[in-house]
């Protein structure tokens, strides 16, 4: 089955983002909330999840499950975005206005995945 190009674009974005967890894990470790255990493992698992879910969204057998997974993952990632608003150190030198804009962007990304559920 052929899907719209923008579903494939979304998939490529998640595959790229997940790959970056392995290429430059320090970026993700810097923003990992301190209250979460085993930050290196969590960075690797979240990267792997992004890659697998991005790939899964491209195939009819796994598309919907992967899209639900993406929506769940993005919901969990909201905790990181709120954590980064906590203070200067947690913000990792990202301007506060940008951190605030990331929150509605996260909801837009959740909707983007939701849009492709079911038959398209």
GISULSUL-V285408 format. One record per backbone hydrogen bond with DSSP energy under -1.0 kcal/mol. CO is the residue of the C=O (numbers start at 0). NH is the residue of the N-H. Records with the same first field share a line. If there is no record, write none. Layout:
CO->NH + NH
//
This chain:
3->6 + 7
4->8
5->9
6->10
7->11
8->12
9->13
10->14
11->15
12->16
13->17
14->18
15->19
18->21 + 22
19->23
23->26
24->28
25->29
32->35
37->41
38->42
39->43
40->44
41->45
42->46
43->47
44->48
45->49
46->50
47->51
48->52
49->53
50->54
51->55
52->56
54->57
55->58
58->62
61->65
62->66
63->67
64->68
65->69
66->70
67->71
68->72
69->73
70->74
71->75
72->76
75->78
76->80
77->81
78->82
79->83
82->85
86->90
88->91
90->93
94->98
95->99
96->100
97->101
100->104
101->105
102->106
103->107
104->108
105->109
106->110
107->111
108->112
109->113
110->114
112->115
113->116
//
